Amino acid sequence: MAGDGIVIVGAGIAGLTLALELGRRGIASTILERASRLEEVGAGLQLSANALRVLWRLGLRDALDEVGTAAASVTLRDARGGRRIARVPVTGDDGTPYLALHRADLQAALLAAAMRTDLVTLRLGAAVSALSLEPDHVRLQVNEAGGDRDIRAALVVGADGVRSTIAHALRLKGPDPAVNVAWRATIDTNDGAADRGGVEAWLGPRRHAVAYPISRGRRTNLVLIEPVADGEDAAGLAQRFADWDPRLRAMIAEAGGFTAWPLQAVASDRPWRHLDDRVALIGDAAHAMPPYAAQGAGMAIEDAAVLAAALAAAPDRHVSLARYESERRERIDRLRRRVAFHRFVYHLPRPLSLGRNALLALRDPESLRRDLAWLYDWRPPE
């Protein structure tokens, strides 16, 4: 490609994974991150086998085992009494586990790996304010400590999340207003138990809750999801979940404080390729959606692996970006449909929820596992 190489905007999970995937193919990249330092942000996340296969081949298996907790299944529970509705196995078909961990721990592992290679250059405190297409490159206007400066790039990859600066600079429609909000909290597990029930989800009318251990079982990540219109403040959470499973209510009471995360999404038809294929979007910048399948990080990691493979296989940027989009768009659209299905099924009111529970009880765990085989058993391109 003409220009000065690949510039990745955003040092989150998508950006760091892409830089490492490019590096393992001998391709150098520069990451521009607006934050002056990478601090602990976010809360827990879940990584299924499809994502872990990418991270393991990047050499992160031991690092993630040190900070994550493996789960063999996800347990679905009825909101009121906590009765188990179903158990969904989540281990990969090749034995690759399902890992729960803190987002900051994953980012730290990716960052450490990036710092070990000279094929990745990280520039912190570098905020992109504008971009424009030149005859043989993209010109980025970047604000750093020394002032504004221009950077040339053969290819710019926007990996900067749902509120993407690159998407905004491209004049794309911003994320849709949030319909639901996730209240997130972490609970210290003083006894250091490695398992506090594994990954559990309580399903109720208009709401659901998820809890799972992170930090090798030293903390529990608790997420309460409800309509934005119902959840004006965290102070009323205990009342809004007052008739739910006593064990969940105890966790809500134990949590020190909740942080609100509006669940924003971008339009399903957002284009991913721009400016004569000199700009591409990955991760949430391309296709943010609600977390009802726990695949936000997973899809960003998959995007990075596919885009890196496409760029390495086809030096022509039109061919490589077309290949990236053709391989990813159908899978993302299928996941979007699954997310909508989960949202509908999780939040059914009574008596419809009783029918849901009865149908799930008739199915054995392995049949439920097969419903998600297309998702968990994905392999990254070589």
C-alpha positions, 0 to 999 in steps of 0.5 A: 500500500502507498502511504505510511503504513497502518494506523489503528485508532483505539488501544482497546481490545479490538485495536490491540488484538489487531496490532498483535495479529498484524505483528504475527504476520510481520506487518507493523502498525501504529496505535493512536490512543486518546487517553494519556494512560491506560487505566482500569476501566469497564467491568467483567466480560466473558470470552467463549472459545471462538475468541480464546482461540485467537488470544491463545495463538497470540501467546496469551493463554497463561496470562489469561489463565492467571486472571480468569475463571473458567466456566463449563456452562451458563445456568439460567434461573427463574427470577422469583425463586432462583429455580434452575431453568436450564444449563447451557454448556459453553465449552468449545467442541475442542475443549477450549474453555469459556473464561470470565475475567475483568476487562482491564485484565484482558487489556493489560495482557494484550498491552504487555504482549504489544510492548514485547514486539517492535512491530507495534508502536503505541502513542498515548495521548494522541486524539484524532480530530479530523481525517481526509483522503489524499491521492495516495493516503489518509491524512489524520489530524492528531492532537498530542501534548506538543500540539496538532500534527498531521499523520499519513496512513495507507490504511486507518482502522477505527477500533475506538468503540461505540462512540467512535471518533473515526465514525464521527469524522466520517459523518456516520450516524451516531449510536441509537439512544439506549433502550436498556441500561446495565447497572454494573458492580463488583463484589469482593469474595473475601474467602477467595472462592474460585467459583460462586455458582459459575455464570448465572443469569436470572430471567424476569419480566423486562429485566434480567441479571447476570453474575459470574466470578472474575479475578480468579474468583476474588471478585464477583461481577454483577450486572442488572439490566433493565429499561432506561425508563425504569432505572433512573438511579441505582438507589432504587435497584433493591426495590425494583428487584425486591421480589427476585431470588433472595440470593440475588437480592443478597448480592445486590445488597452486598455490592458497594455501588453500581455504575450505569452503562447505557446499552447503545448500539449502532445501525445494522447497516453501518458501512465498514469501509470508507474513503476509497477503502483507506478507512475500515471499522472493527469491533463496536465502532462497526457493529456495537449491539446489546450484550445479550449474547456476551459477545462484544469482546469476542466479535472485536477479537474475531474482527481483528483476526479476520482483517489481519489475515485479509490484509496479509493475504491480499496487498490490494486494499480493495480486495483485502477489505472486501474479503474482511467484510464478506467474511464478517458481515453475515456472521455479525448479522446472525449474531444480531438476530440471536441477540434480539432473540435472547432479549425477547426470551429473557424478558418475557412476562408471566404467564409467557415465561412459564411456557418458556421455562417448560420448553427449556426444561424439556431440552437436554444441555447438549441440544442447547449447546448445539444451538450455539455451536455456530458461534462458539466453534468458529476458528480464526483464519490461518 
